[in-house]
């Protein structure tokens, strides 16, 4: 039963990754980011990829800390 749940999770993850890649590739215009003291002009694709990576890292850290607590109880 656990293997089927893992397969479903994998398929859903792949679908989300595909949607994220399509979204990122469609947004390639340059945008200005205002940091207060200076402005930085970058392609939107770079900003989106960095934000997706940051979200993945935060989710991984949050998810892995929850598993450690479950194993100790």
The 8 nearest C-alpha neighbors of each residue, nearest first, counted from 0:
[[1, 3, 2, 4, 5, 6, 7, 8],
 [2, 0, 4, 3, 5, 6, 7, 8],
 [1, 3, 5, 4, 0, 6, 7, 8],
 [4, 2, 6, 5, 0, 1, 7, 8],
 [3, 5, 1, 7, 2, 6, 8, 0],
 [6, 4, 2, 8, 3, 7, 9, 1],
 [7, 5, 3, 9, 8, 4, 2, 10],
 [8, 6, 4, 10, 9, 5, 11, 3],
 [7, 9, 5, 11, 6, 10, 12, 4],
 [8, 10, 6, 12, 7, 11, 5, 13],
 [11, 9, 13, 7, 12, 8, 6, 14],
 [10, 12, 14, 8, 13, 9, 7, 15],
 [13, 11, 9, 15, 10, 14, 8, 16],
 [12, 14, 16, 10, 15, 11, 17, 9],
 [13, 15, 11, 17, 12, 16, 10, 18],
 [16, 14, 18, 12, 17, 13, 19, 11],
 [15, 17, 13, 19, 14, 18, 12, 20],
 [16, 18, 14, 20, 15, 19, 13, 21],
 [17, 19, 15, 21, 16, 20, 22, 14],
 [20, 18, 16, 22, 17, 21, 23, 15],
 [21, 19, 23, 17, 22, 18, 24, 16],
 [22, 20, 18, 24, 19, 23, 17, 25],
 [23, 21, 19, 25, 20, 24, 18, 26],
 [24, 22, 20, 26, 25, 44, 21, 19],
 [23, 25, 21, 26, 22, 20, 27, 44],
 [24, 26, 22, 23, 27, 21, 44, 20],
 [27, 25, 23, 24, 44, 28, 43, 22],
 [26, 28, 44, 43, 42, 25, 24, 29],
 [29, 27, 42, 43, 26, 30, 44, 41],
 [30, 28, 42, 41, 43, 40, 27, 31],
 [31, 29, 40, 41, 43, 42, 28, 32],
 [30, 32, 40, 39, 38, 33, 41, 29],
 [31, 33, 39, 38, 40, 34, 30, 41],
 [32, 34, 38, 35, 37, 31, 39, 36],
 [33, 35, 37, 36, 38, 32, 39, 31],
 [36, 34, 33, 37, 38, 32, 39, 31],
 [37, 35, 34, 38, 33, 39, 32, 31],
 [38, 36, 34, 35, 33, 39, 32, 31],
 [39, 37, 33, 32, 34, 31, 40, 36],
 [38, 40, 32, 31, 41, 33, 37, 34],
 [41, 39, 31, 30, 32, 29, 38, 42],
 [42, 40, 29, 30, 43, 39, 31, 45],
 [41, 43, 29, 44, 28, 45, 27, 30],
 [42, 44, 46, 27, 45, 28, 29, 30],
 [43, 45, 27, 47, 42, 23, 46, 26],
 [46, 44, 48, 43, 47, 42, 49, 41],
 [45, 47, 43, 49, 44, 48, 50, 42],
 [46, 48, 50, 44, 49, 45, 51, 43],
 [47, 49, 51, 45, 50, 46, 44, 52],
 [48, 50, 52, 46, 47, 51, 53, 45],
 [51, 49, 53, 47, 52, 48, 54, 46],
 [50, 52, 54, 48, 53, 49, 47, 55],
 [53, 51, 55, 49, 54, 50, 48, 56],
 [52, 54, 50, 56, 51, 55, 57, 49],
 [55, 53, 51, 57, 52, 56, 58, 50],
 [54, 56, 52, 58, 53, 57, 59, 51],
 [55, 57, 59, 53, 58, 54, 60, 52],
 [58, 56, 54, 60, 59, 55, 61, 53],
 [59, 57, 61, 55, 56, 60, 62, 54],
 [58, 60, 56, 62, 57, 61, 63, 55],
 [59, 61, 57, 63, 58, 62, 56, 64],
 [62, 60, 58, 64, 59, 63, 57, 65],
 [63, 61, 59, 65, 60, 64, 58, 66],
 [62, 64, 66, 60, 65, 61, 59, 67],
 [63, 65, 67, 61, 66, 62, 60, 68],
 [66, 64, 62, 68, 63, 67, 69, 61],
 [67, 65, 69, 63, 68, 64, 70, 62],
 [68, 66, 64, 70, 65, 69, 63, 71],
 [67, 69, 65, 71, 66, 70, 64, 72],
 [70, 68, 66, 67, 72, 71, 65, 64],
 [71, 69, 67, 68, 72, 66, 65, 64],
 [70, 72, 68, 69, 67, 66, 65, 64],
 [71, 69, 70, 68, 67, 66, 65, 64]]
